[in-house]
Amino acid sequence: MRHHAGVTDHDVRVLDDSEYRTAHSLFRGTLHHPPAPDDQWEFVRESYEPGRAFGAFADGEMIGTVQSFPSRLAVPGGAVVRHSAVSRVGVRADWTRRGVLSALQRAQLRAMRSAGDVAATLRASETAIYGRYGYGVATRYRFLTIDRRKAGPLARPVGRVRLVEAEAGERIAWGLFEELSPGRAGTIARWPAWWGLNFTRVVAEQNIKFAVRSGGTGGSGDDGYVVFKVVPGEHDSSEDKPTRLAVLDLWARNAEAWADLWLFLLGVDLVAEVTTFGRPLDEPVEWLLGDRRACRVAEEADETWLRLLDVPAALSARTYRASEPVVLGVRDAYLPENAGSYRLTAEGVTKVDDEPELILDVDVLGSTYLGDVSFSTLAAVRRLDVVNPDALARADALFAVSEVPWSGTFF
Ligand SMILES: CC(C)(COP(=O)(O)OP(=O)(O)OC[C@H]1O[C@@H](n2cnc3c(N)ncnc32)[C@H](O)[C@@H]1OP(=O)(O)O)[C@@H](O)C(=O)NCCC(=O)NCCS
């Protein structure tokens, strides 16, 4: 593709494997990191797959890059659709604001849709970047800080939580994650190189622990795991250097296994503070504690930015609550074949010629898609055009979900 942007031209094309390391170093440079050392690169190179990395070039030099990983996305109702996880987005500092990312996005969105992906997601470094390309915030997460000594949980364990060695821990975690995670809408499948980069490599470098839960009322098998890391401070309850236990990954088959894992974490001696990476908004940690004020939400933030690549396929993949039909009008500047009117009913979705009752850009539809935010809320902040005000309640009712969506996989 040839893209004319002001003074200079640049080309965008798919990279081949001789170019991946240059692309990775370029990306890291845009985040102000040095290139990956050789031992890290061994893990990173596995995550470059044919056809999934793009580069922008000017005068024979790479000036920008984007990439994606093959994955699946769980949607409301239990279906799982083809999905790409977009990452490693960067444009060299001397080439920004000349349309390079827009050219890369255009090529990548087209390629992902042509390959049959229904949706793409990403994590945004800054919120101003991705809306224009059709990505909307579709899940949020919260980071918790728990004063362990104050927490005083009242519940007693039901099953058994055991510590396991790294190799077994990784194997059990991988298996349980694949089995359990699609149960919640918003979760994504982790590609093999994700485990290599985020588990195997990190376990080798850091003091990572695995705990596995079994023996609950549901049977004797393993039904939950937690991956965590303790960073020792001063063990005399010093305020300046508390010993911290960081929860990195926690999945459980049911509430009983979930509570046992948390009771285990809160019972680890000499730990002053338990912190978590981004957890679902509806995880009831504070309700487990004797003193709910021991649990603080350190941060609540946007997690998934969702781009519906194939709007009819995405709308048909999820289920809807019983309600009267609504006609949505969708706008999509980058993938115009998605534009048009869609009639949604509890039974299914059809593209129609009817006048839309609500008109919205594809990023706004992405925000509503997993059920995290309602059409009424987005209408209140003027993110959609309301042709027929009655349609808001119908759209809200159709899209309503009983469990808050959450991804739980950072990439
Ligand atoms: C974010 C980044 C890739 C944007 O690349 P770029 O080539 O400058 O983007 P473009 O020139 O195609 O920008 C297109 C539009 O988005 C806007 N935009 C892009 N990045 C923006 C940002 N960080 N903040 C605000 N606006 C931004 C541009 O102003 C432009 O708007 P316009 O069309 O109204 O003029 C680049 O700034 C970068 O590499 N940043 C550091 C690394 C990073 O944050 N990567 C993302 C990791 S998730």
The ligand as an SDF file (V2000), in Angstrom:
LIG
                    3D

 48 50  0  0  0  0  0  0  0  0999 V2000
    0.6000    5.6430   19.3000 C   0  0  0  0  0  0  0  0  0  0  0  0
    1.4330    5.7160   18.0410 C   0  0  0  0  0  0  0  0  0  0  0  0
    1.6310    4.3080   17.4860 C   0  0  0  0  0  0  0  0  0  0  0  0
    0.6680    6.5910   17.0080 C   0  0  0  0  0  0  0  0  0  0  0  0
    1.3360    6.5410   15.7460 O   0  0  0  0  0  0  0  0  0  0  0  0
    1.2170    7.7330   14.6790 P   0  0  0  0  0  0  0  0  0  0  0  0
    1.8380    7.2340   13.4180 O   0  0  0  0  0  0  0  0  0  0  0  0
    1.7150    8.9760   15.2600 O   0  0  0  0  0  0  0  0  0  0  0  0
   -0.3480    7.8430   14.4710 O   0  0  0  0  0  0  0  0  0  0  0  0
   -1.0700    8.5750   13.2240 P   0  0  0  0  0  0  0  0  0  0  0  0
   -0.1930    9.6840   12.6940 O   0  0  0  0  0  0  0  0  0  0  0  0
   -1.5100    7.5570   12.2390 O   0  0  0  0  0  0  0  0  0  0  0  0
   -2.3090    9.1720   13.9940 O   0  0  0  0  0  0  0  0  0  0  0  0
   -3.6260    9.1590   13.5300 C   0  0  0  0  0  0  0  0  0  0  0  0
   -4.4330   10.0740   14.3880 C   0  0  0  0  0  0  0  0  0  0  0  0
   -4.3640    9.6610   15.7580 O   0  0  0  0  0  0  0  0  0  0  0  0
   -3.8840   10.7120   16.5840 C   0  0  0  0  0  0  0  0  0  0  0  0
   -3.0150   10.1120   17.5950 N   0  0  0  0  0  0  0  0  0  0  0  0
   -2.1670    9.0980   17.3990 C   0  0  0  0  0  0  0  0  0  0  0  0
   -1.5240    8.7970   18.5300 N   0  0  0  0  0  0  0  0  0  0  0  0
   -1.9930    9.6340   19.4680 C   0  0  0  0  0  0  0  0  0  0  0  0
   -1.7160    9.8070   20.8420 C   0  0  0  0  0  0  0  0  0  0  0  0
   -0.7770    9.0500   21.4490 N   0  0  0  0  0  0  0  0  0  0  0  0
   -2.3820   10.7600   21.5020 N   0  0  0  0  0  0  0  0  0  0  0  0
   -3.2930   11.5270   20.8760 C   0  0  0  0  0  0  0  0  0  0  0  0
   -3.6020   11.3970   19.5560 N   0  0  0  0  0  0  0  0  0  0  0  0
   -2.9500   10.4730   18.8750 C   0  0  0  0  0  0  0  0  0  0  0  0
   -3.1200   11.6050   15.6410 C   0  0  0  0  0  0  0  0  0  0  0  0
   -3.0410   12.9150   16.1260 O   0  0  0  0  0  0  0  0  0  0  0  0
   -3.9320   11.5130   14.3770 C   0  0  0  0  0  0  0  0  0  0  0  0
   -5.0720   12.3190   14.4930 O   0  0  0  0  0  0  0  0  0  0  0  0
   -5.7100   13.0730   13.2110 P   0  0  0  0  0  0  0  0  0  0  0  0
   -6.0310   11.9820   12.2180 O   0  0  0  0  0  0  0  0  0  0  0  0
   -6.9010   13.7420   13.7790 O   0  0  0  0  0  0  0  0  0  0  0  0
   -4.6360   13.9750   12.7270 O   0  0  0  0  0  0  0  0  0  0  0  0
    2.7960    6.3700   18.2850 C   0  0  0  0  0  0  0  0  0  0  0  0
    2.5890    7.6420   18.8450 O   0  0  0  0  0  0  0  0  0  0  0  0
    3.6920    5.5730   19.2230 C   0  0  0  0  0  0  0  0  0  0  0  0
    4.4450    4.7220   18.7800 O   0  0  0  0  0  0  0  0  0  0  0  0
    3.6230    5.8510   20.5480 N   0  0  0  0  0  0  0  0  0  0  0  0
    4.4450    5.2100   21.5430 C   0  0  0  0  0  0  0  0  0  0  0  0
    4.1930    3.7160   21.6670 C   0  0  0  0  0  0  0  0  0  0  0  0
    2.7680    3.3740   22.0320 C   0  0  0  0  0  0  0  0  0  0  0  0
    2.1140    4.0550   22.7980 O   0  0  0  0  0  0  0  0  0  0  0  0
    2.3050    2.2660   21.4500 N   0  0  0  0  0  0  0  0  0  0  0  0
    0.9960    1.7480   21.7190 C   0  0  0  0  0  0  0  0  0  0  0  0
    1.1550    0.5030   22.5530 C   0  0  0  0  0  0  0  0  0  0  0  0
   -0.4560   -0.1420   22.9190 S   0  0  0  0  0  0  0  0  0  0  0  0
  1  2  1  0
  2  3  1  0
  2  4  1  0
  2 36  1  0
  4  5  1  0
  5  6  1  0
  6  7  2  0
  6  8  1  0
  6  9  1  0
  9 10  1  0
 10 11  2  0
 10 12  1  0
 10 13  1  0
 13 14  1  0
 14 15  1  0
 15 16  1  0
 15 30  1  0
 16 17  1  0
 17 18  1  0
 17 28  1  0
 18 19  1  0
 18 27  1  0
 19 20  2  0
 20 21  1  0
 21 22  1  0
 21 27  2  0
 22 23  1  0
 22 24  2  0
 24 25  1  0
 25 26  2  0
 26 27  1  0
 28 29  1  0
 28 30  1  0
 30 31  1  0
 31 32  1  0
 32 33  2  0
 32 34  1  0
 32 35  1  0
 36 37  1  0
 36 38  1  0
 38 39  2  0
 38 40  1  0
 40 41  1  0
 41 42  1  0
 42 43  1  0
 43 44  2  0
 43 45  1  0
 45 46  1  0
 46 47  1  0
 47 48  1  0
M  END
$$$$
